[in-house]
Amino acid sequence: MLTKIEKTTRLAKNANIAILASSADNFKSELLTDVEITYIKQQKKKNNICSFSFNRLKHWIFVRFINADKTGHFRLEECRVMGDTLQKKLNGLKIESLVLQAEGSEAEELISLAEGIALGNYQFIKYFKDSYKKANSLKKLSITDERITRRDINKLNIF
């Protein structure tokens, strides 16, 4: 089943959100509390942890940091791999929709994250007898970033 990718301008209440951030130094988000932001900054600096998940009972907030040491296409590939890893977590949690949001990261990096999620979510299970049991849970991926155009979204929906 293909993941539907769309652009959105607003966050729905109780939406599952993934934030792609480039740096912990100036990281801020109105979606997280000050205590959570302090925790993220401390863990990133002290233990070099790049992946955080916050359960809000009705929804999840995921924060992912891009490795600052990588540049160019290596950085974009890291975003794709990060997307695939995130997709596996989403499937384990049976999450059906996710909103992607950038916090200091480039639009191209956010697109690469979406590519990784979409490619990781793809399955060819049409001819399996119990395909509905094997199907991944993610159905819809929304991106909230004014830098991303309809053309970018259309390219992503080719998968």
N, C-alpha and C positions, 0 to 999 in steps of 0.2 A: 504494500500500500504506500502511496506517495504522501508525503507530508505537504500540506497546503501552507505556503508561505505568503504572508501579506504584510503590508505596511499599515501602521496604526498611529494615530496622533495622541490617543488618550489611553491611560491604563485603566482597565476594568477593576472594580473592587474585587479583592481576593484573587487577583491574577497571580499565577506563578511567574516569577521574574528571574532572569539571569542578567547580572551586571558584568560587563567586560571592562576591566580597569587596567590602565597602563602603569600606574604607580600608587604605592600606598602612602607616599609622603603627603600628597594633597588630596587624598581620597575623601569624598564626601557624598552622601546620598540622603535624601529626605525619606527614603524608605526604611532606613535603619536608625536605631537609637544611638545616642552618643556613646553609650557603654559598648555597644556592638562595634562601632567604628573604632573605638580605642582598642578593643580586643583584636580586631583585624590588623590594625597597624602594629600592635605589639607582636602578634604571632608572625606577621610577615617579616618584620625586622629581626626578631629574635630567632625564629625557627625556619625562616624562609618558606612558610606555608603559603601556597598560591591558590588554594581552593577552600571556600567556605560555604556552608549550607545552613540556613536558618529556617526552622519549622515554625510557621505561624498558625498551626492547627488547621486552618482552612486553606492555606496556601504556603508555598515555599519561596524563599529568596536565596538565590545562588550568587556568589561573588567569585569571579575568576580573575586572576592577575596574569598578565602576559610577561614572560621572561624578558627582562630589559637587556640581557646580553645578546639576544638574537636580533638580527636586522634583515630587511628585505624579504625575499621569498621564504627564508627559514622562519621568520616571525609569523608569516601568514600560514605556513604549514603547521606551526605550533598551535595556532588558533583552530585549525581544522581538527587536529588530534584532540585538542581540548574539547571541541564540540562533540566529537565521537564519544569521549569519556563521559561528558555531561549527559549525552543521550542515553547511555547505559544506566546512569543513575536515575534519570527520568523514567525510564522503562521499569526499573525496579520499584519505583514509587508509584507506578501506574498513573503518571501525569499525562493528561490528554492535550494540554495546550501550554505554551510558554511564550513569554514576551521577552525579547532581547533589548537591552539598553546599554549604551556606551557611557563610560565615565572616564573621560580623558583618553580614550582609545580612538584610533582612526576608523573611519567608515569602512575601509577595505578590510580591516581586522575583524570588524563586526560581521561583515559579509562572509569572511572565511570561517568564522565561528558557526554561522548559520549553515554554510555548506557542509561542515563537519557533522553537524546535528542531522541534517537532511540525508546525507550519504550513510551515516551510521544507522539511521532509522529505516532505510530502504530494505525491503524483504521481497523475495520472489517466492511466495508460498501459495500461489493461486491453486496449484494442483494437489496440495496436501489435503488429506481427508479432514483433519482437524485444524485447518488453517486459522480459524478464529481464536483458538487457544494459543497458537504460536505468534499471533500478530503483536507487534509492538504497540504500545499504548499512545504514543504521541501522534496526534492528528493535525494540529495547527501550530504554526510558528509565526509570531508577529514581531515586527521590528519597529521600535520607536526611535527614529533618528531622522532629523530633517535633511541630513546630508545624503541619505540613501534615496534614490529615485525609483520611479515605477519601472524604468528600464532595468535597474539592478534587480528588483524583485522578479521581473519577468525572466531574467537569466537564471535566477535561483530556482524558479518553478519548472525549469526544463528537466531537472532530474527526474 
